[in-house]
Amino acid sequence: LSLFADDMILYLEDQKNSTKNLLELINEFSKVAGYKINTHNSNAFLYISNESTERKIKNSTPVTISSKK
């Protein structure tokens, strides 16, 4: 976890399972704190060699997945 002003960078090892858990945690935090995460302005950078897993993550997350290029 790295924090910069109003930006946050998270590093997840198990992207397939951690992504869902992270989004649920953010949702719970939003309810308690009253803050919202703008998922349309959020980006994810995937470091995955498995195309099938990458597709599943892209289809299951509301954040923008940035290309590897």
mmCIF file of the N, C-alpha and C atoms, coordinates in Angstrom:
data_MODEL
# 
_entry.id   MODEL 
# 
loop_
_atom_site.group_PDB 
_atom_site.id 
_atom_site.type_symbol 
_atom_site.label_atom_id 
_atom_site.label_alt_id 
_atom_site.label_comp_id 
_atom_site.label_asym_id 
_atom_site.label_entity_id 
_atom_site.label_seq_id 
_atom_site.pdbx_PDB_ins_code 
_atom_site.Cartn_x 
_atom_site.Cartn_y 
_atom_site.Cartn_z 
_atom_site.occupancy 
_atom_site.B_iso_or_equiv 
_atom_site.pdbx_formal_charge 
_atom_site.auth_seq_id 
_atom_site.auth_comp_id 
_atom_site.auth_asym_id 
_atom_site.auth_atom_id 
_atom_site.pdbx_PDB_model_num 
ATOM 1   N N  . LEU A 1 1  ? 0.856   -1.175  0.000   1.00 0.00 ? 1  LEU A N  1 
ATOM 2   C CA . LEU A 1 1  ? 0.000   0.000   0.000   1.00 0.00 ? 1  LEU A CA 1 
ATOM 3   C C  . LEU A 1 1  ? 0.889   1.221   0.000   1.00 0.00 ? 1  LEU A C  1 
ATOM 4   N N  . SER A 1 2  ? 0.648   2.146   -0.930  1.00 0.00 ? 2  SER A N  1 
ATOM 5   C CA . SER A 1 2  ? 1.358   3.423   -0.992  1.00 0.00 ? 2  SER A CA 1 
ATOM 6   C C  . SER A 1 2  ? 0.324   4.529   -1.119  1.00 0.00 ? 2  SER A C  1 
ATOM 7   N N  . LEU A 1 3  ? 0.496   5.591   -0.353  1.00 0.00 ? 3  LEU A N  1 
ATOM 8   C CA . LEU A 1 3  ? -0.440  6.710   -0.376  1.00 0.00 ? 3  LEU A CA 1 
ATOM 9   C C  . LEU A 1 3  ? 0.267   7.966   -0.863  1.00 0.00 ? 3  LEU A C  1 
ATOM 10  N N  . PHE A 1 4  ? -0.387  8.705   -1.752  1.00 0.00 ? 4  PHE A N  1 
ATOM 11  C CA . PHE A 1 4  ? 0.132   9.952   -2.284  1.00 0.00 ? 4  PHE A CA 1 
ATOM 12  C C  . PHE A 1 4  ? -1.018  10.944  -2.351  1.00 0.00 ? 4  PHE A C  1 
ATOM 13  N N  . ALA A 1 5  ? -1.024  11.935  -1.470  1.00 0.00 ? 5  ALA A N  1 
ATOM 14  C CA . ALA A 1 5  ? -2.087  12.957  -1.422  1.00 0.00 ? 5  ALA A CA 1 
ATOM 15  C C  . ALA A 1 5  ? -3.444  12.253  -1.398  1.00 0.00 ? 5  ALA A C  1 
ATOM 16  N N  . ASP A 1 6  ? -4.207  12.377  -2.462  1.00 0.00 ? 6  ASP A N  1 
ATOM 17  C CA . ASP A 1 6  ? -5.514  11.703  -2.495  1.00 0.00 ? 6  ASP A CA 1 
ATOM 18  C C  . ASP A 1 6  ? -5.492  10.466  -3.387  1.00 0.00 ? 6  ASP A C  1 
ATOM 19  N N  . ASP A 1 7  ? -4.304  9.968   -3.697  1.00 0.00 ? 7  ASP A N  1 
ATOM 20  C CA . ASP A 1 7  ? -4.155  8.770   -4.523  1.00 0.00 ? 7  ASP A CA 1 
ATOM 21  C C  . ASP A 1 7  ? -3.652  7.610   -3.674  1.00 0.00 ? 7  ASP A C  1 
ATOM 22  N N  . MET A 1 8  ? -3.995  6.414   -4.083  1.00 0.00 ? 8  MET A N  1 
ATOM 23  C CA . MET A 1 8  ? -3.576  5.215   -3.367  1.00 0.00 ? 8  MET A CA 1 
ATOM 24  C C  . MET A 1 8  ? -3.150  4.164   -4.385  1.00 0.00 ? 8  MET A C  1 
ATOM 25  N N  . ILE A 1 9  ? -2.066  3.489   -4.080  1.00 0.00 ? 9  ILE A N  1 
ATOM 26  C CA . ILE A 1 9  ? -1.605  2.382   -4.913  1.00 0.00 ? 9  ILE A CA 1 
ATOM 27  C C  . ILE A 1 9  ? -1.624  1.131   -4.055  1.00 0.00 ? 9  ILE A C  1 
ATOM 28  N N  . LEU A 1 10 ? -2.294  0.111   -4.539  1.00 0.00 ? 10 LEU A N  1 
ATOM 29  C CA . LEU A 1 10 ? -2.369  -1.173  -3.839  1.00 0.00 ? 10 LEU A CA 1 
ATOM 30  C C  . LEU A 1 10 ? -1.712  -2.240  -4.693  1.00 0.00 ? 10 LEU A C  1 
ATOM 31  N N  . TYR A 1 11 ? -0.969  -3.104  -4.050  1.00 0.00 ? 11 TYR A N  1 
ATOM 32  C CA . TYR A 1 11 ? -0.319  -4.222  -4.724  1.00 0.00 ? 11 TYR A CA 1 
ATOM 33  C C  . TYR A 1 11 ? -0.966  -5.507  -4.221  1.00 0.00 ? 11 TYR A C  1 
ATOM 34  N N  . LEU A 1 12 ? -1.531  -6.277  -5.135  1.00 0.00 ? 12 LEU A N  1 
ATOM 35  C CA . LEU A 1 12 ? -2.210  -7.514  -4.765  1.00 0.00 ? 12 LEU A CA 1 
ATOM 36  C C  . LEU A 1 12 ? -1.478  -8.700  -5.374  1.00 0.00 ? 12 LEU A C  1 
ATOM 37  N N  . GLU A 1 13 ? -1.228  -9.720  -4.569  1.00 0.00 ? 13 GLU A N  1 
ATOM 38  C CA . GLU A 1 13 ? -0.555  -10.911 -5.080  1.00 0.00 ? 13 GLU A CA 1 
ATOM 39  C C  . GLU A 1 13 ? -1.526  -11.854 -5.771  1.00 0.00 ? 13 GLU A C  1 
ATOM 40  N N  . ASP A 1 14 ? -2.632  -12.144 -5.134  1.00 0.00 ? 14 ASP A N  1 
ATOM 41  C CA . ASP A 1 14 ? -3.607  -13.090 -5.675  1.00 0.00 ? 14 ASP A CA 1 
ATOM 42  C C  . ASP A 1 14 ? -4.746  -12.284 -6.311  1.00 0.00 ? 14 ASP A C  1 
ATOM 43  N N  . GLN A 1 15 ? -4.503  -11.776 -7.517  1.00 0.00 ? 15 GLN A N  1 
ATOM 44  C CA . GLN A 1 15 ? -5.456  -10.864 -8.154  1.00 0.00 ? 15 GLN A CA 1 
ATOM 45  C C  . GLN A 1 15 ? -6.836  -11.466 -8.311  1.00 0.00 ? 15 GLN A C  1 
ATOM 46  N N  . LYS A 1 16 ? -6.894  -12.717 -8.625  1.00 0.00 ? 16 LYS A N  1 
ATOM 47  C CA . LYS A 1 16 ? -8.176  -13.359 -8.909  1.00 0.00 ? 16 LYS A CA 1 
ATOM 48  C C  . LYS A 1 16 ? -9.117  -13.275 -7.709  1.00 0.00 ? 16 LYS A C  1 
ATOM 49  N N  . ASN A 1 17 ? -8.628  -13.582 -6.521  1.00 0.00 ? 17 ASN A N  1 
ATOM 50  C CA . ASN A 1 17 ? -9.463  -13.560 -5.321  1.00 0.00 ? 17 ASN A CA 1 
ATOM 51  C C  . ASN A 1 17 ? -9.393  -12.224 -4.589  1.00 0.00 ? 17 ASN A C  1 
ATOM 52  N N  . SER A 1 18 ? -8.243  -11.591 -4.609  1.00 0.00 ? 18 SER A N  1 
ATOM 53  C CA . SER A 1 18 ? -8.052  -10.361 -3.849  1.00 0.00 ? 18 SER A CA 1 
ATOM 54  C C  . SER A 1 18 ? -8.856  -9.193  -4.409  1.00 0.00 ? 18 SER A C  1 
ATOM 55  N N  . THR A 1 19 ? -9.069  -9.162  -5.703  1.00 0.00 ? 19 THR A N  1 
ATOM 56  C CA . THR A 1 19 ? -9.798  -8.053  -6.315  1.00 0.00 ? 19 THR A CA 1 
ATOM 57  C C  . THR A 1 19 ? -11.217 -7.968  -5.756  1.00 0.00 ? 19 THR A C  1 
ATOM 58  N N  . LYS A 1 20 ? -11.906 -9.086  -5.716  1.00 0.00 ? 20 LYS A N  1 
ATOM 59  C CA . LYS A 1 20 ? -13.273 -9.105  -5.185  1.00 0.00 ? 20 LYS A CA 1 
ATOM 60  C C  . LYS A 1 20 ? -13.280 -8.687  -3.715  1.00 0.00 ? 20 LYS A C  1 
ATOM 61  N N  . ASN A 1 21 ? -12.364 -9.240  -2.931  1.00 0.00 ? 21 ASN A N  1 
ATOM 62  C CA . ASN A 1 21 ? -12.286 -8.908  -1.510  1.00 0.00 ? 21 ASN A CA 1 
ATOM 63  C C  . ASN A 1 21 ? -11.963 -7.432  -1.298  1.00 0.00 ? 21 ASN A C  1 
ATOM 64  N N  . LEU A 1 22 ? -11.079 -6.893  -2.105  1.00 0.00 ? 22 LEU A N  1 
ATOM 65  C CA . LEU A 1 22 ? -10.725 -5.481  -1.996  1.00 0.00 ? 22 LEU A CA 1 
ATOM 66  C C  . LEU A 1 22 ? -11.924 -4.589  -2.290  1.00 0.00 ? 22 LEU A C  1 
ATOM 67  N N  . LEU A 1 23 ? -12.667 -4.887  -3.332  1.00 0.00 ? 23 LEU A N  1 
ATOM 68  C CA . LEU A 1 23 ? -13.838 -4.084  -3.682  1.00 0.00 ? 23 LEU A CA 1 
ATOM 69  C C  . LEU A 1 23 ? -14.903 -4.152  -2.595  1.00 0.00 ? 23 LEU A C  1 
ATOM 70  N N  . GLU A 1 24 ? -15.069 -5.314  -1.983  1.00 0.00 ? 24 GLU A N  1 
ATOM 71  C CA . GLU A 1 24 ? -16.016 -5.440  -0.865  1.00 0.00 ? 24 GLU A CA 1 
ATOM 72  C C  . GLU A 1 24 ? -15.553 -4.612  0.334   1.00 0.00 ? 24 GLU A C  1 
ATOM 73  N N  . LEU A 1 25 ? -14.263 -4.639  0.622   1.00 0.00 ? 25 LEU A N  1 
ATOM 74  C CA . LEU A 1 25 ? -13.703 -3.860  1.727   1.00 0.00 ? 25 LEU A CA 1 
ATOM 75  C C  . LEU A 1 25 ? -13.871 -2.364  1.480   1.00 0.00 ? 25 LEU A C  1 
ATOM 76  N N  . ILE A 1 26 ? -13.607 -1.915  0.269   1.00 0.00 ? 26 ILE A N  1 
ATOM 77  C CA . ILE A 1 26 ? -13.785 -0.505  -0.081  1.00 0.00 ? 26 ILE A CA 1 
ATOM 78  C C  . ILE A 1 26 ? -15.245 -0.099  0.067   1.00 0.00 ? 26 ILE A C  1 
ATOM 79  N N  . ASN A 1 27 ? -16.154 -0.958  -0.346  1.00 0.00 ? 27 ASN A N  1 
ATOM 80  C CA . ASN A 1 27 ? -17.586 -0.686  -0.226  1.00 0.00 ? 27 ASN A CA 1 
ATOM 81  C C  . ASN A 1 27 ? -17.994 -0.546  1.242   1.00 0.00 ? 27 ASN A C  1 
ATOM 82  N N  . GLU A 1 28 ? -17.501 -1.430  2.094   1.00 0.00 ? 28 GLU A N  1 
ATOM 83  C CA . GLU A 1 28 ? -17.799 -1.345  3.529   1.00 0.00 ? 28 GLU A CA 1 
ATOM 84  C C  . GLU A 1 28 ? -17.229 -0.061  4.126   1.00 0.00 ? 28 GLU A C  1 
ATOM 85  N N  . PHE A 1 29 ? -16.006 0.282   3.757   1.00 0.00 ? 29 PHE A N  1 
ATOM 86  C CA . PHE A 1 29 ? -15.385 1.518   4.238   1.00 0.00 ? 29 PHE A CA 1 
ATOM 87  C C  . PHE A 1 29 ? -16.216 2.724   3.818   1.00 0.00 ? 29 PHE A C  1 
ATOM 88  N N  . SER A 1 30 ? -16.694 2.700   2.589   1.00 0.00 ? 30 SER A N  1 
ATOM 89  C CA . SER A 1 30 ? -17.508 3.814   2.083   1.00 0.00 ? 30 SER A CA 1 
ATOM 90  C C  . SER A 1 30 ? -18.766 4.009   2.912   1.00 0.00 ? 30 SER A C  1 
ATOM 91  N N  . LYS A 1 31 ? -19.391 2.906   3.314   1.00 0.00 ? 31 LYS A N  1 
ATOM 92  C CA . LYS A 1 31 ? -20.607 2.995   4.126   1.00 0.00 ? 31 LYS A CA 1 
ATOM 93  C C  . LYS A 1 31 ? -20.317 3.615   5.486   1.00 0.00 ? 31 LYS A C  1 
ATOM 94  N N  . VAL A 1 32 ? -19.220 3.235   6.106   1.00 0.00 ? 32 VAL A N  1 
ATOM 95  C CA . VAL A 1 32 ? -18.874 3.710   7.446   1.00 0.00 ? 32 VAL A CA 1 
ATOM 96  C C  . VAL A 1 32 ? -18.346 5.139   7.419   1.00 0.00 ? 32 VAL A C  1 
ATOM 97  N N  . ALA A 1 33 ? -17.429 5.433   6.500   1.00 0.00 ? 33 ALA A N  1 
ATOM 98  C CA . ALA A 1 33 ? -16.743 6.721   6.485   1.00 0.00 ? 33 ALA A CA 1 
ATOM 99  C C  . ALA A 1 33 ? -17.497 7.796   5.703   1.00 0.00 ? 33 ALA A C  1 
ATOM 100 N N  . GLY A 1 34 ? -18.386 7.374   4.832   1.00 0.00 ? 34 GLY A N  1 
ATOM 101 C CA . GLY A 1 34 ? -19.104 8.346   4.022   1.00 0.00 ? 34 GLY A CA 1 
ATOM 102 C C  . GLY A 1 34 ? -18.337 8.785   2.780   1.00 0.00 ? 34 GLY A C  1 
ATOM 103 N N  . TYR A 1 35 ? -17.186 8.192   2.553   1.00 0.00 ? 35 TYR A N  1 
ATOM 104 C CA . TYR A 1 35 ? -16.405 8.507   1.352   1.00 0.00 ? 35 TYR A CA 1 
ATOM 105 C C  . TYR A 1 35 ? -16.772 7.545   0.237   1.00 0.00 ? 35 TYR A C  1 
ATOM 106 N N  . LYS A 1 36 ? -16.603 8.002   -0.985  1.00 0.00 ? 36 LYS A N  1 
ATOM 107 C CA . LYS A 1 36 ? -16.863 7.139   -2.135  1.00 0.00 ? 36 LYS A CA 1 
ATOM 108 C C  . LYS A 1 36 ? -15.603 7.027   -2.971  1.00 0.00 ? 36 LYS A C  1 
ATOM 109 N N  . ILE A 1 37 ? -15.382 5.853   -3.515  1.00 0.00 ? 37 ILE A N  1 
ATOM 110 C CA . ILE A 1 37 ? -14.306 5.631   -4.463  1.00 0.00 ? 37 ILE A CA 1 
ATOM 111 C C  . ILE A 1 37 ? -14.910 5.754   -5.854  1.00 0.00 ? 37 ILE A C  1 
ATOM 112 N N  . ASN A 1 38 ? -14.370 6.643   -6.655  1.00 0.00 ? 38 ASN A N  1 
ATOM 113 C CA . ASN A 1 38 ? -14.855 6.808   -8.016  1.00 0.00 ? 38 ASN A CA 1 
ATOM 114 C C  . ASN A 1 38 ? -14.220 5.722   -8.878  1.00 0.00 ? 38 ASN A C  1 
ATOM 115 N N  . THR A 1 39 ? -14.926 4.626   -9.060  1.00 0.00 ? 39 THR A N  1 
ATOM 116 C CA . THR A 1 39 ? -14.372 3.500   -9.804  1.00 0.00 ? 39 THR A CA 1 
ATOM 117 C C  . THR A 1 39 ? -14.160 3.823   -11.282 1.00 0.00 ? 39 THR A C  1 
ATOM 118 N N  . HIS A 1 40 ? -14.898 4.804   -11.801 1.00 0.00 ? 40 HIS A N  1 
ATOM 119 C CA . HIS A 1 40 ? -14.724 5.172   -13.213 1.00 0.00 ? 40 HIS A CA 1 
ATOM 120 C C  . HIS A 1 40 ? -13.411 5.920   -13.438 1.00 0.00 ? 40 HIS A C  1 
ATOM 121 N N  . ASN A 1 41 ? -12.866 6.534   -12.394 1.00 0.00 ? 41 ASN A N  1 
ATOM 122 C CA . ASN A 1 41 ? -11.575 7.215   -12.498 1.00 0.00 ? 41 ASN A CA 1 
ATOM 123 C C  . ASN A 1 41 ? -10.436 6.377   -11.940 1.00 0.00 ? 41 ASN A C  1 
ATOM 124 N N  . SER A 1 42 ? -10.733 5.159   -11.527 1.00 0.00 ? 42 SER A N  1 
ATOM 125 C CA . SER A 1 42 ? -9.718  4.274   -10.965 1.00 0.00 ? 42 SER A CA 1 
ATOM 126 C C  . SER A 1 42 ? -9.142  3.391   -12.066 1.00 0.00 ? 42 SER A C  1 
ATOM 127 N N  . ASN A 1 43 ? -7.849  3.108   -11.950 1.00 0.00 ? 43 ASN A N  1 
ATOM 128 C CA . ASN A 1 43 ? -7.162  2.280   -12.938 1.00 0.00 ? 43 ASN A CA 1 
ATOM 129 C C  . ASN A 1 43 ? -6.486  1.105   -12.255 1.00 0.00 ? 43 ASN A C  1 
ATOM 130 N N  . ALA A 1 44 ? -6.410  0.010   -12.972 1.00 0.00 ? 44 ALA A N  1 
ATOM 131 C CA . ALA A 1 44 ? -5.685  -1.166  -12.500 1.00 0.00 ? 44 ALA A CA 1 
ATOM 132 C C  . ALA A 1 44 ? -4.654  -1.547  -13.554 1.00 0.00 ? 44 ALA A C  1 
ATOM 133 N N  . PHE A 1 45 ? -3.498  -1.928  -13.079 1.00 0.00 ? 45 PHE A N  1 
ATOM 134 C CA . PHE A 1 45 ? -2.433  -2.414  -13.943 1.00 0.00 ? 45 PHE A CA 1 
ATOM 135 C C  . PHE A 1 45 ? -2.215  -3.873  -13.578 1.00 0.00 ? 45 PHE A C  1 
ATOM 136 N N  . LEU A 1 46 ? -2.463  -4.744  -14.516 1.00 0.00 ? 46 LEU A N  1 
ATOM 137 C CA . LEU A 1 46 ? -2.362  -6.177  -14.252 1.00 0.00 ? 46 LEU A CA 1 
ATOM 138 C C  . LEU A 1 46 ? -1.019  -6.712  -14.727 1.00 0.00 ? 46 LEU A C  1 
ATOM 139 N N  . TYR A 1 47 ? -0.404  -7.503  -13.883 1.00 0.00 ? 47 TYR A N  1 
ATOM 140 C CA . TYR A 1 47 ? 0.833   -8.198  -14.236 1.00 0.00 ? 47 TYR A CA 1 
ATOM 141 C C  . TYR A 1 47 ? 0.535   -9.688  -14.184 1.00 0.00 ? 47 TYR A C  1 
ATOM 142 N N  . ILE A 1 48 ? -0.146  -10.151 -15.222 1.00 0.00 ? 48 ILE A N  1 
ATOM 143 C CA . ILE A 1 48 ? -0.600  -11.544 -15.281 1.00 0.00 ? 48 ILE A CA 1 
ATOM 144 C C  . ILE A 1 48 ? -0.178  -12.122 -16.627 1.00 0.00 ? 48 ILE A C  1 
ATOM 145 N N  . SER A 1 49 ? 0.373   -13.316 -16.584 1.00 0.00 ? 49 SER A N  1 
ATOM 146 C CA . SER A 1 49 ? 0.761   -13.967 -17.838 1.00 0.00 ? 49 SER A CA 1 
ATOM 147 C C  . SER A 1 49 ? -0.348  -14.861 -18.384 1.00 0.00 ? 49 SER A C  1 
ATOM 148 N N  . ASN A 1 50 ? -1.367  -15.109 -17.585 1.00 0.00 ? 50 ASN A N  1 
ATOM 149 C CA . ASN A 1 50 ? -2.467  -15.979 -17.988 1.00 0.00 ? 50 ASN A CA 1 
ATOM 150 C C  . ASN A 1 50 ? -3.602  -15.127 -18.557 1.00 0.00 ? 50 ASN A C  1 
ATOM 151 N N  . GLU A 1 51 ? -3.851  -15.245 -19.854 1.00 0.00 ? 51 GLU A N  1 
ATOM 152 C CA . GLU A 1 51 ? -4.867  -14.425 -20.523 1.00 0.00 ? 51 GLU A CA 1 
ATOM 153 C C  . GLU A 1 51 ? -6.278  -14.718 -20.032 1.00 0.00 ? 51 GLU A C  1 
ATOM 154 N N  . SER A 1 52 ? -6.550  -15.965 -19.696 1.00 0.00 ? 52 SER A N  1 
ATOM 155 C CA . SER A 1 52 ? -7.870  -16.334 -19.201 1.00 0.00 ? 52 SER A CA 1 
ATOM 156 C C  . SER A 1 52 ? -8.167  -15.640 -17.873 1.00 0.00 ? 52 SER A C  1 
ATOM 157 N N  . THR A 1 53 ? -7.208  -15.647 -16.970 1.00 0.00 ? 53 THR A N  1 
ATOM 158 C CA . THR A 1 53 ? -7.375  -14.969 -15.679 1.00 0.00 ? 53 THR A CA 1 
ATOM 159 C C  . THR A 1 53 ? -7.521  -13.475 -15.872 1.00 0.00 ? 53 THR A C  1 
ATOM 160 N N  . GLU A 1 54 ? -6.741  -12.921 -16.780 1.00 0.00 ? 54 GLU A N  1 
ATOM 161 C CA . GLU A 1 54 ? -6.822  -11.483 -17.064 1.00 0.00 ? 54 GLU A CA 1 
ATOM 162 C C  . GLU A 1 54 ? -8.208  -11.104 -17.572 1.00 0.00 ? 54 GLU A C  1 
ATOM 163 N N  . ARG A 1 55 ? -8.772  -11.899 -18.464 1.00 0.00 ? 55 ARG A N  1 
ATOM 164 C CA . ARG A 1 55 ? -10.119 -11.635 -18.981 1.00 0.00 ? 55 ARG A CA 1 
ATOM 165 C C  . ARG A 1 55 ? -11.164 -11.685 -17.874 1.00 0.00 ? 55 ARG A C  1 
ATOM 166 N N  . LYS A 1 56 ? -11.044 -12.677 -16.972 1.00 0.00 ? 56 LYS A N  1 
ATOM 167 C CA . LYS A 1 56 ? -11.993 -12.809 -15.864 1.00 0.00 ? 56 LYS A CA 1 
ATOM 168 C C  . LYS A 1 56 ? -11.945 -11.579 -14.966 1.00 0.00 ? 56 LYS A C  1 
ATOM 169 N N  . ILE A 1 57 ? -10.755 -11.100 -14.685 1.00 0.00 ? 57 ILE A N  1 
ATOM 170 C CA . ILE A 1 57 ? -10.621 -9.913  -13.833 1.00 0.00 ? 57 ILE A CA 1 
ATOM 171 C C  . ILE A 1 57 ? -11.195 -8.690  -14.534 1.00 0.00 ? 57 ILE A C  1 
ATOM 172 N N  . LYS A 1 58 ? -10.911 -8.543  -15.814 1.00 0.00 ? 58 LYS A N  1 
ATOM 173 C CA . LYS A 1 58 ? -11.441 -7.401  -16.571 1.00 0.00 ? 58 LYS A CA 1 
ATOM 174 C C  . LYS A 1 58 ? -12.964 -7.398  -16.583 1.00 0.00 ? 58 LYS A C  1 
ATOM 175 N N  . ASN A 1 59 ? -13.562 -8.569  -16.662 1.00 0.00 ? 59 ASN A N  1 
ATOM 176 C CA . ASN A 1 59 ? -15.023 -8.669  -16.715 1.00 0.00 ? 59 ASN A CA 1 
ATOM 177 C C  . ASN A 1 59 ? -15.684 -8.537  -15.349 1.00 0.00 ? 59 ASN A C  1 
ATOM 178 N N  . SER A 1 60 ? -14.931 -8.730  -14.281 1.00 0.00 ? 60 SER A N  1 
ATOM 179 C CA . SER A 1 60 ? -15.542 -8.735  -12.954 1.00 0.00 ? 60 SER A CA 1 
ATOM 180 C C  . SER A 1 60 ? -15.272 -7.487  -12.129 1.00 0.00 ? 60 SER A C  1 
ATOM 181 N N  . THR A 1 61 ? -14.477 -6.573  -12.626 1.00 0.00 ? 61 THR A N  1 
ATOM 182 C CA . THR A 1 61 ? -14.146 -5.383  -11.836 1.00 0.00 ? 61 THR A CA 1 
ATOM 183 C C  . THR A 1 61 ? -14.679 -4.123  -12.504 1.00 0.00 ? 61 THR A C  1 
ATOM 184 N N  . PRO A 1 62 ? -15.159 -3.172  -11.701 1.00 0.00 ? 62 PRO A N  1 
ATOM 185 C CA . PRO A 1 62 ? -15.707 -1.938  -12.271 1.00 0.00 ? 62 PRO A CA 1 
ATOM 186 C C  . PRO A 1 62 ? -14.624 -0.911  -12.633 1.00 0.00 ? 62 PRO A C  1 
ATOM 187 N N  . VAL A 1 63 ? -13.385 -1.153  -12.251 1.00 0.00 ? 63 VAL A N  1 
ATOM 188 C CA . VAL A 1 63 ? -12.329 -0.171  -12.539 1.00 0.00 ? 63 VAL A CA 1 
ATOM 189 C C  . VAL A 1 63 ? -11.790 -0.391  -13.943 1.00 0.00 ? 63 VAL A C  1 
ATOM 190 N N  . THR A 1 64 ? -11.176 0.642   -14.496 1.00 0.00 ? 64 THR A N  1 
ATOM 191 C CA . THR A 1 64 ? -10.574 0.567   -15.817 1.00 0.00 ? 64 THR A CA 1 
ATOM 192 C C  . THR A 1 64 ? -9.281  -0.236  -15.746 1.00 0.00 ? 64 THR A C  1 
ATOM 193 N N  . ILE A 1 65 ? -9.131  -1.207  -16.610 1.00 0.00 ? 65 ILE A N  1 
ATOM 194 C CA . ILE A 1 65 ? -7.895  -1.991  -16.683 1.00 0.00 ? 65 ILE A CA 1 
ATOM 195 C C  . ILE A 1 65 ? -7.023  -1.367  -17.783 1.00 0.00 ? 65 ILE A C  1 
ATOM 196 N N  . SER A 1 66 ? -5.863  -0.883  -17.384 1.00 0.00 ? 66 SER A N  1 
ATOM 197 C CA . SER A 1 66 ? -4.957  -0.255  -18.338 1.00 0.00 ? 66 SER A CA 1 
ATOM 198 C C  . SER A 1 66 ? -4.235  -1.318  -19.146 1.00 0.00 ? 66 SER A C  1 
ATOM 199 N N  . SER A 1 67 ? -3.931  -0.983  -20.389 1.00 0.00 ? 67 SER A N  1 
ATOM 200 C CA . SER A 1 67 ? -3.252  -1.946  -21.260 1.00 0.00 ? 67 SER A CA 1 
ATOM 201 C C  . SER A 1 67 ? -1.793  -2.056  -20.858 1.00 0.00 ? 67 SER A C  1 
ATOM 202 N N  . LYS A 1 68 ? -1.170  -3.130  -21.283 1.00 0.00 ? 68 LYS A N  1 
ATOM 203 C CA . LYS A 1 68 ? 0.232   -3.381  -20.959 1.00 0.00 ? 68 LYS A CA 1 
ATOM 204 C C  . LYS A 1 68 ? 1.178   -2.574  -21.826 1.00 0.00 ? 68 LYS A C  1 
ATOM 205 N N  . LYS A 1 69 ? 0.657   -1.923  -22.832 1.00 0.00 ? 69 LYS A N  1 
ATOM 206 C CA . LYS A 1 69 ? 1.498   -1.164  -23.770 1.00 0.00 ? 69 LYS A CA 1 
ATOM 207 C C  . LYS A 1 69 ? 1.791   0.213   -23.254 1.00 0.00 ? 69 LYS A C  1 
# 
